[in-house]
């Protein structure tokens, strides 16, 4: 059932991070999510922490934040609480979009009716869904505005993928992709892009048709790159790999909030179905080559380097970042884009210095802990 679109404060943001739970013995994933939640409860932890589809991962979420500073503060507090509990269990916690050498067949599905249903429906894909992403919610003044923002932001999905990419290794091998995680998401039948509807009435008609087929029951059944979340009054951007640091996660959230403000206030273009002609190509380039990829402007057809285009875009919207207090945060993203530096490059550079992937995961734990 499609819920009514709730009231929310425009341009507020919320951040969700899926995190890896690893053994400090061999740095493989370890099935301790339930134990971690138990210890957090014993320690009086007040943050939002949930199970995920397999029990070697958890999801943490901020509350509703007004800006970058508040999101960064809440993410840092979540990190510190998780680290205290992790020390009790002698486990490590880290970011990164995919664990570099875990094998999907060794994963265990978490307890709960929804996870059982997903396992029954998707088979081995459910265990292969042990990948780790960042989701960002942006508050919208109404449902029609949410859909306009959704399709406007879709033009910049490659930018967000390239900046956040942190999953070059899968099952012990370098895939050649900066974000291999998204290949796992693409395998699901209801992944990809949202249908091109610009009014909530049109979207309700689409949802009703899908519900009549029995394919979907709620918005949770869609794994779109961006989807509306009517129960929160937000749109949810879902394409980012989990960064290696909470600082980078907050910076990416700030960029999305800044883009949203620019799109809502200046309305630089009217979204159109033809924008999606190059969507899959641009998305692939970002996943495969990161900031070295090619971006095709859907309006002009001009081909640009993604790194240069990201830096140019951030300069263009910088005055909105000043209003939001996030200009320094997204300026750092622009500098990384110009230098072609993302977390995938960091991982490859560290692996080149030490070929043991277990050591790479240990380094990921250290950098996530800000040690």
VENSUL-V52430 format. One record per residue. SS is DSSP state (2 for helix, 1 for strand, 0 for the rest). PHI is phi in whole degrees, -180 to 180 (NA if undefined). D_FIRST is the distance of its C-alpha to the first C-alpha in whole Angstrom. Layout:
<<SS;PHI;D_FIRST> <SS;PHI;D_FIRST>>
//
This chain:
<<0;NA;0> <0;-87;4> <0;-77;6> <0;-61;10> <0;-79;12> <0;-74;15> <0;-74;18> <0;-148;20> <0;-79;24> <0;-60;25> <0;72;26> <0;-67;26> <1;-138;25> <1;-140;24> <1;-124;25> <1;-119;24> <1;-129;26> <1;-95;26> <1;-122;30> <1;-88;32> <1;-109;34> <1;-128;37> <1;-75;40> <0;-85;43> <0;-90;46> <0;-121;44> <0;63;42> <0;-82;39> <1;-62;36> <0;-133;36> <0;-83;33> <0;-125;33> <2;-59;30> <2;-64;30> <2;-64;34> <2;-64;33> <2;-62;30> <2;-64;33> <2;-67;35> <2;-59;33> <2;-65;33> <2;-62;36> <0;-86;37> <0;73;35> <0;-66;33> <0;-103;31> <0;-76;29> <1;-90;25> <1;-130;26> <1;-132;23> <1;-67;24> <0;-122;23> <0;-63;22> <1;-118;26> <0;-90;28> <0;-111;31> <1;-147;28> <1;-137;27> <1;-121;25> <1;-117;26> <1;-143;24> <0;-76;26> <0;-82;25> <0;-77;25> <1;-114;28> <0;-90;30> <0;-160;32> <2;-58;33> <2;-59;36> <2;-69;33> <2;-64;31> <2;-62;34> <2;-65;35> <2;-67;32> <2;-65;32> <2;-64;36> <2;-67;35> <2;-60;32> <2;-59;35> <2;-64;38> <2;-64;36> <2;-65;35> <2;-65;38> <2;-61;40> <2;-69;37> <2;-63;38> <2;-65;42> <2;-62;42> <2;-96;40> <0;56;42> <1;-125;40> <1;-108;39> <1;-128;36> <1;-150;36> <0;-89;34> <0;106;34> <0;-76;31> <0;-143;32> <0;-69;35> <0;-66;38> <0;-138;39> <0;-66;37> <0;-113;36> <2;-58;32> <2;-66;34> <2;-90;35> <0;-79;31> <0;-120;29> <1;-71;26> <0;-67;25> <0;-72;24> <0;135;20> <2;-62;18> <2;-66;16> <2;-68;19> <2;-63;20> <2;-61;17> <2;-65;18> <2;-65;22> <2;-64;21> <2;-77;19> <2;-101;21> <0;60;25> <2;-64;27> <2;-60;25> <2;-62;23> <2;-72;27> <2;-70;28> <0;-79;25> <0;-78;27> <0;-130;28> <0;-130;27> <1;-127;26> <1;-109;26> <1;-118;23> <1;-127;23> <1;-101;21> <1;-123;22> <1;-69;21> <0;-124;21> <0;-71;22> <0;-173;19> <2;-68;16> <2;-65;19> <2;-62;21> <2;-63;19> <2;-69;18> <2;-61;22> <2;-67;23> <2;-54;21> <2;-75;23> <2;-67;26> <2;-67;26> <2;-58;25> <0;-62;29> <0;-109;30> <2;-57;28> <2;-60;31> <2;-61;33> <2;-70;30> <2;-62;31> <2;-66;34> <2;-68;35> <2;-95;33> <0;-54;34> <0;-151;35> <1;-140;35> <0;-80;38> <1;-110;38> <1;-136;37> <0;49;38> <0;88;41> <1;-125;42> <1;-77;42> <0;-78;39> <0;84;41> <0;-96;37> <0;-78;37> <1;-125;33> <0;-77;33> <2;-54;29> <2;-67;27> <2;-64;29> <2;-69;27> <2;-67;24> <2;-63;24> <0;-70;25> <0;-82;21> <0;-66;19> <0;-109;17> <1;-93;19> <1;100;21> <0;-103;20> <0;-74;17> <0;-66;18> <0;-83;20> <0;-126;18> <0;-113;20> <0;-129;18> <2;-66;15> <2;-62;15> <2;-64;15> <2;-66;13> <2;-61;10> <2;-62;12> <2;-60;12> <2;-62;9> <2;-62;8> <2;-65;11> <2;-65;11> <2;-65;8> <2;-64;10> <2;-72;13> <0;83;11> <0;-77;12> <0;-130;9> <0;-120;6> <0;-154;5> <2;-64;8> <2;-63;11> <2;-78;11> <0;-96;13> <1;-108;16> <1;-64;17> <0;-60;21> <1;-133;19> <1;-139;15> <1;-72;14> <1;-123;13> <0;-61;11> <0;-66;11> <0;-103;15> <0;72;16> <1;-133;17> <1;-109;18> <1;-122;18> <1;-91;21> <1;-125;21> <1;-90;25> <1;-78;27> <1;-67;29> <0;-64;30> <0;-69;33> <0;-78;36> <0;-133;37> <2;-72;34> <2;-63;37> <2;-64;35> <2;-61;32> <2;-67;32> <2;-63;34> <2;-64;31> <2;-63;29> <2;-64;32> <2;-64;32> <2;-64;28> <2;-62;29> <2;-66;32> <2;-58;30> <2;-63;27> <2;-63;30> <2;-60;32> <2;-67;30> <2;-72;28> <2;-87;32> <2;-87;34> <0;46;32> <0;-67;34> <0;-158;32> <0;-99;30> <0;-55;27> <0;-142;27> <2;-57;26> <2;-65;30> <2;-57;29> <2;-86;28> <2;-60;31> <2;-107;32> <2;-61;29> <2;-66;29> <2;-63;33> <2;-62;33> <2;-63;30> <2;-63;33> <2;-58;36> <2;-67;34> <2;-65;33> <2;-75;36> <2;-113;39> <2;61;37> <2;-72;39> <2;-88;42> <0;-73;39> <1;-101;39> <1;-120;37> <1;-99;37> <0;-65;36> <0;-67;34> <0;-86;36> <0;-101;39> <0;82;39> <0;-65;42> <1;-102;42> <1;-132;42> <1;-69;42> <2;-61;39> <2;-60;41> <2;-66;43> <2;-67;40> <2;-61;38> <2;-63;41> <2;-65;41> <2;-63;38> <2;-63;38> <2;-63;42> <2;-64;40> <0;-102;37> <2;-59;40> <2;-66;40> <2;-73;37> <2;-65;37> <2;-60;40> <2;-63;38> <2;-91;35> <0;76;38> <0;-119;37> <2;-64;40> <2;-67;42> <2;-64;39> <2;-81;38> <2;-63;41> <2;-66;42> <2;-63;39> <2;-62;41> <2;-63;44> <2;-62;42> <2;-64;41> <2;-63;45> <2;-86;46> <0;60;43> <0;-111;43> <0;-133;39> <2;-68;39> <2;-62;39> <2;-67;42> <2;-57;43> <2;-64;42> <2;-67;44> <2;-65;47> <2;-69;47> <2;-67;47> <2;-65;50> <2;-80;52> <0;-147;51> <0;-73;50> <0;-80;48> <2;-69;44> <2;-61;44> <2;-66;46> <2;-63;44> <2;-65;41> <2;-60;44> <2;-65;44> <2;-61;40> <2;-63;40> <2;-65;43> <2;-72;42> <2;-67;38> <0;-78;40> <0;61;42> <0;-95;46>>
//
